[in-house]
């Protein structure tokens, strides 16, 4: 697998504040990569530096496979979090305009615009002015303009964060197709999107990389077995659950321990989730306790910690 982009010590300071500090990473060609982090972690700043919209304070970016003296921005497609358009232009006119800015001929721009608008589901609205477009339509139009010049790298900043559920699903399905054709890097704080779409994840915290790697490898290295229990909302079952959780949390060793932040929130709904070191021993002990205390169980489920669990652990460490 060939490297497409390397960031070496990439840093961006605003006054005395380091928004991004000493980022080192490699993006492989043909991969879909999620840049994860809480608000203010430096995701947008990093993407804007890669896109050439912000000049790094230090460090360098190396694009492989580009001819000497070429501008790598010519092969980058960029979709900002809130794309804006000339409201008097039609969707078709805007994509043609983007193609011309990227150096395509008028004929090539028109042909490609027609193709892309159909692909992103906007062929029926191509003659409408962009000022009448919904949020989901604008995101899809933004994707069309980002793809007009067939970029080697597609950058997207929170591409679905402002969309309703239907618009979000439409854009995610389109991204699922695009990642098979070009290298994709997008920022998000929605962990489910990353798990659904990406090959690799990069988690940043306070402008620095906290964890990075192939998503399957990260899952295998960090996931832990879990038990999720939901009891009936009767007084006896809820009282037992409160007592049982306090008992588990007070034990310094054993096969079961509770995640405190989840315990406090989920206990109110009669649901609690444990991470365990020995799932069989923990299940057996829990079943014996439930039977002995005659607790009414609604659901008992065995699973594994998710990327979201790991994300919370990493960014709050």
Beta strands, then each sheet from edge to edge (+ up, - down):
strand 1: 3-14
strand 2: 17-28
strand 3: 32-36
strand 4: 58-63
strand 5: 76-79
strand 6: 153-157
strand 7: 183-188
strand 8: 200-205
strand 9: 208-214
strand 10: 225-231
strand 11: 256-258
strand 12: 271-276
strand 13: 297-304
sheet 1: 2+ 1- 4+
sheet 2: 5+ 6+ 7+ 3+ 8+ 9-
sheet 3: 11+ 12- 10+ 13-
end
